[in-house]
Structure formats: C-alpha cells, structure tokens
Amino acid sequence: MTHLELPLTPLQEIDLVEVPRLQSPAPQHRIEGRVSLSTAVVHPLTAEEAAAGEAEWLGFLTAEASHSDYLLLSLTCAFRPPANGDPFADAAVGVLLESPDEPADRQPIAWSISPKKRFHPVERATTIGLSAKLAIVESTLELTPGQGREDLFVIGMGERDSDPEWRIQATSRHPLVGDETFMLIVKATAGAPVQARVTVAATIKHRRFGLIPYRADLPATLRTIDLRHQTNQRDRNTTTTLPGSGA
C-alpha cells in the first residue's frame, strides 16, 4: 500500500438556508457559523509520478494511460456546535462529476471513495492510503461479541457512479460536530475536461420547530471544481510529498 500526504487547505464558512416548504413563509431562515467547507485538494495520479517511486501504481496507470486519467479529489466539511442548543440531526455531502459536452460513455466516475462506512468521527485526514489499482484503503472497525449494535455515523455511496454521496448521522454516542474529510479517486476519459459540483445539506433539530432541513449556500469557488484547472494551479504553487510505499 502507498500513502499520499494531503495538504491542509483553508476552511471557508458557509451559510445554511432553510429548504422551502409549502407551509413555510418566505424569506427562508438562514443560519451562519455552523458549517465550513475547505478548498478542494486535487492531485493527478500519473505513471510519471509512479515511475519516480510509486511502483505499485506503475503497471496499472501505464496500461490505463491511453484511455483514462485518475485524479484524487479531497474535501473537508466542518460542523460546529450550536450556540443555542439546536444540534445537527444529520448532514449530507454530494459530488456530481461531469465532463461537459462529452457523451455518456465518456463521463467521469468515482473509482473509489472514502469513507465507505464508519461508526465514529475521526480527526481531519492528512494522508490517504492507495492500493496498486488506486482503491482507497480504509481501516475497519470491528465490533466485538457482546458489544451490541452501534449506529453508523458516516456512510458513503455511489462508488463507480458519477454522483457519490456521504451521509452523516448524529448518534446517541456521537453528536454531529467536528471535521469530516471526504475523498474520492476520479476516473475520467484521458484529456477530457472534468468538473465536480458540490452540494452540502443538513437537518437541524430545533427545540421549537422540530426537524428543519437546510441546504448550504455555496459560493461559486466551492460549488464547482474544475479538476484540470485546480490541478494546474496546484502544480504551479505547491509540491505534494510522496512517502515511500508501505507494506
């Protein structure tokens, strides 16, 4: 398994806007200071890079190079505790991958995603483990006999599709507070443009009004990610460190 170091990108505070409902008067309620979203990390996974020390990738990427590109995309979403006591009940982060003006058979997909399933929150991720075929390698949590059932905190879905999504659920053991990092390997047609459209939603449990759904009002710079342009910008300004392969 090979490990990549992920740069810590800045978080930008975003507003939550109440989802319109038939019985809700306009304007919709807006909440500030509860959610932040990071600038995306985009890193191409290339045969040239593999040849410089990531031998596990080399054969796979060399065989794929004529028809497919692979790019790492990483986002962090931060959920903050309430000042008034109204907690998050759940949240969702979605990514829609697309290659504009390309036919259906040339659209990008999420080749691998992380997390797929987790029972508890973790600290903000700074590394990613990749197998020889660029699948994200995750540590697993085993429940011991007699420990009983534990509710899922995060579940990811949409691997090998163009619209991966993660759902985060507050549980009796873990409130929905803290930083969550979402990663995917994007498989795209070689040389084709690639965009990722990001959506964030959350449900807040209000003491007076009950469960109210919200969607994030994302600025254009966070809502739409041009993976090719983002890659070029990163290459001009930073260098990603690649530690040696692990066992």
N, C-alpha and C positions, 0 to 999 in steps of 0.2 A: 504493500500500500504506500502511496505517495501523499505527502502533506503539502498544501499550499498555505502560505501566510496571507491573511486578509488585512488590508489597511483599515484603520478605524476612520470612517467617514463621518462628517458632522451631521447632527440631527437637526431637523427644521420643524418647529412647532406648526401643527395644522389644526384647523377648526373642524368640529363636528357639527353637521347641520341635520336637524330632525327630518326624517323621511316624511314627505307629505302623506296625509291620510284624509279620508273623506270627512271625518269628524273634527279634524284639526284646523283651527283658524290660521290664516296667513298673517304676518310672516312666520316662517318656521323658526323654532328655537335654535339658537347657535351656542355651542359650548367651546370655550377656549381653554388651553392649558392642560388638556387631558391626554393628548396623543401627539407624538412626534414621529417623523419618518426620516430616514437617512438618505443622503445622496447615494445613488446606486454604485456598487462596485461591479465593473465589467472587465473580464480578463479572458482573452482568447487562449485556447489550449491548442498549441500548434506542434507539428512534427519537428520544426526547427528548435523549439524550446525543449522538446523531449530528447532530441539528439544531444543537447548540452548537459544531460544528466538525469533525465526522467525516462529511463529506458523502458519502464513498464508501459508507457503510453506509445512508444515509438512505432511499433508494428501496427497497432490499431489505427493511429492517426495517419500513418503513411498510406495504409490501404484505403482510408476514407477520404483522403485529401482531394481527390479529383472530383468528388461529388458532394461532400458535406464538410461544414465547419462546425466546431464545438466551442461555445463560449460560456464562461462562468458568469452568472448574474447573482448578486447578493444584495439584500435589503434588510435593514433593521427597523422595526417598529417599536416604539417605546410607549408604554401605557402607564399613566401616572395616577397616584391615589387621589381621591376626591377631597376637596376642601369641605364639602357639605355633607359627606357621608353617603352619597349615592354611588354605589360601586358599579363596575362593569359586570354584566352578566355573561357576555360573550363578545367575540370580535371575529372578523374575517379579513384576510388579505388575499387579493386575487391578482393574477398577472395574465393578460391576454397577449399572446405572441402572434406577430403577423409580419409578413413580407408584402408590403403594398405593391399592387399591380402584378403580383405573381400568381400563377394558377394554384388550384387547391393542392395539387401534388407536390408543390414546391414551398409550402408553408412550413414555418418552423414548429418544433415541438419541444416540450420539456423532456429531455432524455432521461434525466434523473432529478429528484427533488429531495430536499431535507428541510425540516424534519418530516418524517412519514408518520410517526406515532410517538407520543411522549406523554408520560404521566405526571410530569412536574416541570416547573420553569427552570431555566438554566441561565448562566451569565452570558452576556453578549459574545457570540462566537468570533474568534480571531484566527481560526485555522479551519481547513476543510481537508478531509481525507478522501482520496480518489483511488479507485481500483484501476486495473490495467485497461479496462474498457470504459473508463471515465464515469463509472457509477459512484455516487456519493456514498461513502462508507460511514455508517452511524453506529454508535454504541447502543446496546439494547439494555432495557431494564427488565429484569426477571422478577416476578412476584413469587415469593417463597410460599410453600404449603402452609395454610393456616393464616396467611396474611390477609386473605379476603379480597373482595373485588375493589379495585380502585378506578375512579373515573378518569378518562382520558383528558389531559389538559390541552394538548395540541394534536390535531390530525391533519395530514396533508393528503391531497388527492389530485388526480389529473396527470400523473406521470404518463409519458408517451402521448399526451394530448397537447393542444395549443393553449389551453386555459387552466393551468394549475391553480390550486387554491388551498389556503390553510385556514382552518377554523380553530379558534382558541376558546376554551370554555372555562369559566371560573368553577372551581370545585370546592367542596367542603374543607379540603386541606390547603388549597392554593387559590388565593384571590388573583384576579387578572391584573397584576401590577408588575412592572419591570420591562426589560428589553428582550425582544424576541427577534432572532435573526432567521431569515428565510433565504434558502439558497437553491438554485437550480442550474443544471447544465443544459444549455440550449443547443439543440441540433438544428442547423439551418442549411439550406442549399448553398453550396460554395459560391461566395461572391455576392449573393443576393442581399438586398437591404433587410435589416431586421429591427423591428420595434417591439417594445414591451409597454403595454398600457396597464397602469397600476390602479387598483381600487382598494379602498380601506373602508370597512363598515364596523359598527359596534352597537351593542344594545346596553343601555344603562337602566339600572333598576332604581327608579325614583320612589321615594317613600310615599309621595302623594299621588303620583300618576301611574305607578307600576312600571312595566317594561316598555321603554320607548326606543325604537330603532333610529340610528343615525348613520349618515354617510360622511366621509371625510371630504372637505372642500380642498382638493389638492391643487397647488399651483402647477402651471404647465411644465415646469422644470422637473417636478416629481411625478407628475401624472403620466408623461410619455417619455420613454427612454429610447434613444437611438443607439442601439448596441454597437454599431460600427463607428459612429461619431464618438461615443463615450470611450471606446477602445482607443481611438486615435488620440483623444485628449489625454487619457491616462498615460499612453506611451510617450507623449511629449513632456509630461510633467513629473512622472514618478517611475520608479523601477520596483517591480514586485520581486521579493525574495523567494527563492525556491529551495527549501532544505532538501537534503538527500533523501532517497527512498528509505522507508522503514520496512520492517519485516511484516 
